[in-house]
Amino acid sequence: MINFEPDEQQLNMRRLAQKFARNTIRPVAFEYDDAETPPWPVLAQAAQQGLMSYRYPEQYGGSGIDSVLTACLVSEEFGWGCAGIGNNLLAGDTGVLPILLNGNSEQKSRYIPQFCDKKQVRTGAFALTEPNAGSDISAIRTTAVPDGNDYVINGEKTMITAAGIADLYIIFAQLEHAGITAFIVEADSTGLSIGGTYRKTGMRASQVGSIQLKNVRVPASNRLGEEGQGFYIAMRFFEYNRPVLAALAVGVARAAYEYALEYAQKRVQFGQPVISNQAISFMLADMATEIDAARLLVWRAASLVDKNLPANAQASMAKVYATDMAVKATNNAVQILGGMGVMRDHPVEKWARDAKVLQIVEGTGQIQRMIISQLVSTGKN
Ligand SMILES: Cc1cc2nc3c(=O)[nH]c(=O)nc-3n(C[C@H](O)[C@H](O)[C@H](O)COP(=O)(O)OP(=O)(O)OC[C@H]3O[C@@H](n4cnc5c(N)ncnc54)[C@H](O)[C@@H]3O)c2cc1C
């Protein structure tokens, strides 16, 4: 039987995230969107409540809730609160998950406990993109050269979430004769500097910047996985993380839908609420339907990952559908509010800006469709 009912633990985590989104994220979402700065007090409270470490094993101080499906339930609530702040809450995973999935026990016990400290906010960054290598990951030019017991890394990374605030970076570099290789690089490593941060359309509470790597010396013990395994490490991470990002988009769309529904019920024109017009109620009907459809794709992809089954294409389906849907739903929410939709007095214009960013980050819609079409044409995930 196919079961769509979350279990007790999932419901508890969702309730915790819901409460946090309603009471702590949403009230400051617009302040941080304006300020374009990381929401440190929100992150501190999330850390305290275990919302930044619940996914990590108990042996390192986390709550040991390793289900990706649970992470999706939580992420949807974060997205409902604010996708920009939500992305900060998820940034730790971009450093920790690659270590959890590919690291050895020494690397795990060295780096993961600090991310489970409830008194301190820790965050990570996953640094793959370069000025000449965005969709085409294989084109990265950052190099790693073995030197004694170290590797020496040189290059530049661009558009990296949490650049400048991360405590550790997962850096991908080309290694001669082996190919793309991943490294754990500590933020205070000599030669690592932040080139600057970007001003963005949406998700503005989430800091994104570039990283310069000049003769950064990384001990061989910080190589993640084997030499040449970097591409696989990146793909495996995406399989885990794309459903979670897709869930963030579902949350954004749900926020816009709820707001537009209430507005359409209250706003009277021609002597009746605007929702009485089929042109408006059908837009809301489509939103409700497509939000549900996106959520089910997210849950399906996450369930496959949780069962350790191939989920590459299904994760891409969830990502492309949920983010396209969120762009459409938030734009229709703007339309339903009429002139007020584009005014900053109402939140829907922010949600539309946030949704647009989600359509691009961690692989554009075009790249997700390329992955899905491989499944369609070969039958292989
Ligand atoms: C807010 C934000 C946060 C980000 N955070 C991170 C991060 O933490 N770590 C990280 O490594 N990267 C990060 N990125 C980078 C992101 O992954 C890239 O922006 C994305 O993969 C696209 O690469 P690009 O911007 O270079 O676009 P390009 O690859 O230059 O693509 C340009 C256009 O061409 C299309 N295109 C490219 N190739 C094809 C093809 N073969 N077929 C059809 N269409 C194609 C693309 O879909 C796009 O529309 C972030 C980006 C943003 C906007």
The ligand as a Tripos MOL2 file, in Angstrom:
@<TRIPOS>MOLECULE
LIG
   53    58     1     0     0
SMALL
NO_CHARGES

@<TRIPOS>ATOM
      1 C1         21.2300   32.2480   -5.0770 C.3       1 LIG1
      2 C2         22.2010   31.2570   -5.6210 C.ar      1 LIG1
      3 C3         22.8980   30.4360   -4.7480 C.ar      1 LIG1
      4 C4         23.8310   29.5210   -5.2520 C.ar      1 LIG1
      5 N1         24.5360   28.7330   -4.3680 N.ar      1 LIG1
      6 C5         25.4760   27.8930   -4.8540 C.ar      1 LIG1
      7 C6         26.2730   27.1110   -3.9530 C.ar      1 LIG1
      8 O1         26.0950   27.1480   -2.7350 O.2       1 LIG1
      9 N2         27.2420   26.3210   -4.4750 N.ar      1 LIG1
     10 C7         27.4760   26.2450   -5.8130 C.ar      1 LIG1
     11 O2         28.3760   25.5180   -6.2040 O.2       1 LIG1
     12 N3         26.7320   26.9690   -6.6930 N.ar      1 LIG1
     13 C8         25.7450   27.7820   -6.2470 C.ar      1 LIG1
     14 N4         24.9930   28.5330   -7.1210 N.ar      1 LIG1
     15 C9         25.2560   28.4400   -8.5390 C.3       1 LIG1
     16 C10        24.1710   27.6750   -9.2920 C.3       1 LIG1
     17 O3         24.2830   26.3050   -9.0320 O.3       1 LIG1
     18 C11        24.3060   28.0310  -10.7760 C.3       1 LIG1
     19 O4         23.8850   29.3780  -10.9100 O.3       1 LIG1
     20 C12        23.4880   27.1460  -11.6760 C.3       1 LIG1
     21 O5         23.9380   25.8190  -11.6300 O.3       1 LIG1
     22 C13        23.5350   27.6360  -13.1250 C.3       1 LIG1
     23 O6         24.8250   27.9270  -13.5350 O.3       1 LIG1
     24 P1         25.1290   29.3510  -14.2200 P.3       1 LIG1
     25 O7         24.5220   30.3890  -13.3590 O.co2     1 LIG1
     26 O8         26.5720   29.4350  -14.4870 O.co2     1 LIG1
     27 O9         24.3170   29.3280  -15.5720 O.3       1 LIG1
     28 P2         24.8590   28.7460  -16.9690 P.3       1 LIG1
     29 O10        25.3630   27.3700  -16.7710 O.co2     1 LIG1
     30 O11        25.7620   29.7450  -17.5710 O.co2     1 LIG1
     31 O12        23.5260   28.6650  -17.7990 O.3       1 LIG1
     32 C14        22.9450   29.7960  -18.4440 C.3       1 LIG1
     33 C15        21.6160   29.3450  -19.0370 C.3       1 LIG1
     34 O13        21.8520   28.3020  -20.0030 O.3       1 LIG1
     35 C16        21.1110   27.1440  -19.6530 C.3       1 LIG1
     36 N5         21.8860   25.9610  -20.0320 N.ar      1 LIG1
     37 C17        23.1810   25.6810  -19.7480 C.ar      1 LIG1
     38 N6         23.5300   24.5140  -20.2810 N.ar      1 LIG1
     39 C18        22.4440   24.0150  -20.9040 C.ar      1 LIG1
     40 C19        22.1530   22.8250  -21.6320 C.ar      1 LIG1
     41 N7         23.0800   21.8940  -21.8380 N.pl3     1 LIG1
     42 N8         20.9040   22.6520  -22.1230 N.ar      1 LIG1
     43 C20        19.9530   23.5990  -21.9300 C.ar      1 LIG1
     44 N9         20.1560   24.7400  -21.2570 N.ar      1 LIG1
     45 C21        21.3850   24.9490  -20.7470 C.ar      1 LIG1
     46 C22        20.8820   27.2430  -18.1540 C.3       1 LIG1
     47 O14        19.7570   26.4950  -17.7440 O.3       1 LIG1
     48 C23        20.6740   28.7450  -17.9950 C.3       1 LIG1
     49 O15        19.3530   29.0580  -18.3330 O.3       1 LIG1
     50 C24        24.0420   29.4300   -6.6420 C.ar      1 LIG1
     51 C25        23.3110   30.2450   -7.5170 C.ar      1 LIG1
     52 C26        22.3970   31.1390   -7.0200 C.ar      1 LIG1
     53 C27        21.6210   31.9980   -7.9790 C.3       1 LIG1
@<TRIPOS>BOND
     1     1     2 1
     2     2     3 ar
     3     2    52 ar
     4     3     4 ar
     5     4     5 ar
     6     4    50 ar
     7     5     6 ar
     8     6     7 ar
     9     6    13 1
    10     7     8 2
    11     7     9 ar
    12     9    10 ar
    13    10    11 2
    14    10    12 ar
    15    12    13 ar
    16    13    14 ar
    17    14    15 1
    18    14    50 ar
    19    15    16 1
    20    16    17 1
    21    16    18 1
    22    18    19 1
    23    18    20 1
    24    20    21 1
    25    20    22 1
    26    22    23 1
    27    23    24 1
    28    24    25 2
    29    24    26 1
    30    24    27 1
    31    27    28 1
    32    28    29 2
    33    28    30 1
    34    28    31 1
    35    31    32 1
    36    32    33 1
    37    33    34 1
    38    33    48 1
    39    34    35 1
    40    35    36 1
    41    35    46 1
    42    36    37 ar
    43    36    45 ar
    44    37    38 ar
    45    38    39 ar
    46    39    40 ar
    47    39    45 ar
    48    40    41 1
    49    40    42 ar
    50    42    43 ar
    51    43    44 ar
    52    44    45 ar
    53    46    47 1
    54    46    48 1
    55    48    49 1
    56    50    51 ar
    57    51    52 ar
    58    52    53 1
@<TRIPOS>SUBSTRUCTURE
     1 LIG1         1 GROUP 0 **** ****
